[in-house]
Amino acid sequence: MNINQKEIGQRIRSLRKETRLSQEKLANKLNVNTDHLGRLETGSRGMSIDLLVEISKYFAVSTDYILFGEKQNTDEIKEIISFVMLQLKEIERKL
């Protein structure tokens, strides 16, 4: 397993830009200074597990995505949820 700090930083920067946040605003929300966030985004600095979790919670992505770029298969999850909902409706109808 190889952790690439630059790729992690690029993913964090992309998430920040997708949500149209400045470094300053995101740094404030994460309780870190702007310099620290800038270093994370360039990959010149690592982060604590606590900060990793805060970033993943803030952007509603998995820590795996931030660390490795692996996204959860949301289409598969949506299909499962739809199937379960249909089954529940069928059970409710029978009651």
C-alpha positions in Angstrom: 0.0 0.0 0.0 1.4 3.3 -1.1 0.1 6.6 0.3 0.7 9.4 -2.1 0.4 12.8 -0.3 0.3 14.7 -3.6 -2.7 12.7 -4.9 -4.4 13.1 -1.5 -3.8 16.8 -1.7 -5.2 17.0 -5.2 -8.4 15.2 -4.1 -8.9 17.6 -1.2 -8.3 20.6 -3.5 -10.8 19.1 -6.0 -13.4 18.6 -3.3 -12.9 22.1 -2.1 -13.2 23.6 -5.5 -16.2 21.5 -6.4 -18.0 23.1 -3.4 -16.7 26.5 -4.3 -14.9 27.1 -1.0 -11.8 29.2 -0.6 -8.9 27.8 1.3 -9.6 30.2 4.1 -13.3 29.2 4.5 -12.4 25.5 4.5 -9.5 26.0 6.9 -11.9 27.8 9.2 -14.5 25.0 9.0 -11.8 22.4 9.8 -10.1 24.5 12.5 -6.7 24.6 10.8 -4.8 27.6 9.5 -4.7 28.4 5.8 -1.0 27.5 5.5 -1.7 24.1 6.9 -4.5 23.5 4.4 -2.3 24.8 1.6 0.4 22.3 2.5 -2.1 19.5 2.6 -3.3 20.4 -0.9 0.2 20.5 -2.3 1.1 17.2 -0.7 4.0 18.7 1.3 2.3 17.8 4.6 0.4 14.9 5.9 -2.6 15.0 8.2 -3.8 13.4 11.4 -6.4 10.8 11.5 -8.7 13.2 13.2 -8.3 15.7 10.4 -8.8 13.0 7.7 -12.1 12.0 9.4 -13.2 15.7 9.6 -12.5 16.2 5.9 -14.3 13.1 4.9 -17.3 14.0 7.0 -17.4 17.5 5.7 -17.4 16.5 2.1 -19.5 13.3 2.7 -16.9 11.0 1.1 -15.1 8.0 2.5 -11.7 8.2 4.0 -10.8 5.6 1.3 -11.6 8.1 -1.4 -9.4 10.8 0.2 -6.5 8.4 0.8 -6.7 6.2 -2.3 -9.2 7.7 -4.7 -11.6 4.8 -4.3 -15.2 5.9 -4.6 -18.1 3.8 -3.3 -20.3 2.3 -5.9 -23.3 4.5 -5.3 -25.3 3.1 -8.2 -25.1 -0.4 -6.7 -26.2 1.0 -3.3 -29.1 2.9 -4.9 -30.3 -0.3 -6.6 -30.2 -2.2 -3.3 -32.1 0.6 -1.5 -34.7 0.7 -4.3 -35.2 -3.1 -4.1 -35.6 -3.0 -0.3 -38.1 -0.1 -0.6 -40.1 -2.1 -3.1 -40.1 -5.1 -0.8 -41.2 -3.0 2.1 -44.1 -1.5 0.1 -45.2 -5.0 -0.9 -45.2 -6.1 2.8 -47.1 -2.9 3.8 -49.7 -3.6 1.0 -50.2 -7.1 2.3 -50.8 -5.9 5.9 
